[in-house]
Amino acid sequence: MDLEAAAQRMTRQPNMQFQGVQDPAMQAIQQGESPVVAVMPTSRGKSMLFMVPAFTAPRGTTIVMVPLVALRANMTRRCQELGISFTPESAVSPDFQMFLNRLRWTRRLDWIVINKCHVACTQMVWLTATLPPSMEDKLCRRIKHNQAAITIYQAQTSRPNVAYRVWRPDMTGVSQGPYQWIKSKAAVAFIQDHIQQATGGKVIIYANIIRQVMAMARVLGCEAYYSEQLDKARVLARFIGASPVITTTSALGMGVDIPNIRSIIHIGTPRTLLDYAQESGRAGRDRQRSKAIIIQPVGWDTPAP
């Protein structure tokens, strides 16, 4: 089957072509290789690697494991737009486990696409934008596979349209305490300036803990998003819609496909380099010039909590 032609029908883009490692990875999936690991930059078509096969096999079932509510909502929206039949479920429920077993018994389980989990005899496909070569061995050990038996399709993941910067203001005289400087006039003015510059676009402001997220939201007059929130779906829907700015923890760090995010601003040092790569990767998914900024005042270089 010509998967590229199927992708053109699915997306209604007759000139669409597979790019970079997308083509060999898609061929490996079509030929039944397992596991398949694909490392591609954000907004470069990782989801196509399971959406196209699912589109071409409507009688079978593809299970996509996603770790976040926001990512599941985004995946649901995209499947609706592409005409792919789907049913959002919780993977930990007994009903889902019975459903999964029934699919395997009747040989109707085509693929399992997984983010952070290990193992099954069914074909496995791992997709990520943040797997540096130095971590490939760790991944193989974690998922209990011999690295020599895995083919990794690695594309260039640099983001030339995103400008990275660390702003180091002097906050002498600001009250001491965990991140008290975030409410200072200089910090607020800096953030508001970048919100104004993002005309027609959006800004995400990340902080490491919930009280910082809520404090920044109060100062800026915007909504906050964090894991314990009861109405996360509605908050995210408003941000995807008309709201130009949101403050959040790492709960909004993966899989959110909003094309016109012009600035990602981190309050203090991100927890890890991989977290920063994921979170800053939300910027410029439409390939327009965007910014990723860390605000770390002089003299406040404390480790992330």
Secondary structure as GFF3:
##gff-version 3
##sequence-region A 1 305
A	DSSP	alpha_helix	3	11	.	.	.	ID=ss1
A	DSSP	alpha_helix	22	30	.	.	.	ID=ss2
A	DSSP	beta_strand	36	39	.	.	.	ID=ss3
A	DSSP	alpha_helix	48	56	.	.	.	ID=ss4
A	DSSP	beta_strand	61	64	.	.	.	ID=ss5
A	DSSP	alpha_helix	69	82	.	.	.	ID=ss6
A	DSSP	alpha_helix	94	105	.	.	.	ID=ss7
A	DSSP	beta_strand	109	114	.	.	.	ID=ss8
A	DSSP	beta_strand	124	128	.	.	.	ID=ss9
A	DSSP	three_ten_helix	133	135	.	.	.	ID=ss10
A	DSSP	alpha_helix	136	142	.	.	.	ID=ss11
A	DSSP	three_ten_helix	147	149	.	.	.	ID=ss12
A	DSSP	beta_strand	151	154	.	.	.	ID=ss13
A	DSSP	beta_strand	162	167	.	.	.	ID=ss14
A	DSSP	three_ten_helix	180	183	.	.	.	ID=ss15
A	DSSP	alpha_helix	185	197	.	.	.	ID=ss16
A	DSSP	beta_strand	202	206	.	.	.	ID=ss17
A	DSSP	alpha_helix	210	220	.	.	.	ID=ss18
A	DSSP	beta_strand	223	225	.	.	.	ID=ss19
A	DSSP	alpha_helix	232	240	.	.	.	ID=ss20
A	DSSP	beta_strand	245	248	.	.	.	ID=ss21
A	DSSP	three_ten_helix	250	252	.	.	.	ID=ss22
A	DSSP	beta_strand	261	267	.	.	.	ID=ss23
A	DSSP	alpha_helix	273	280	.	.	.	ID=ss24
A	DSSP	beta_strand	290	295	.	.	.	ID=ss25
###
